[in-house]
């Protein structure tokens, strides 16, 4: 995906052409939020969110950031665990053999 369509509360949208430069965890969270039809307040809100998400280094940091977005992302979707699995994949039994 070379661009990412971002939707705003006022019905407008824009294509984020920097999407491919974000780390895989940020891309996945944005994709999940898009699947859930999340709408950002405005472009500044989106850019700030991406900047904060890109700066996250731990599952707890992602969890705290996502609580500000909505508790369902944590309580129901456990999005912080998805981020952790993408950013820090664990070896499975099959990959060890």
Buried (B, 14 or more C-beta within 10 A) or exposed (E): EEEBEBBBEEEEEBEBEEBEEBBEBBBBBBEBBBEBEBBBEEBEBBBEBBEBBEEBEEBEBBBBBBEEBBEEBBEEBEBBEBBBEBBEEEEEEEEEE
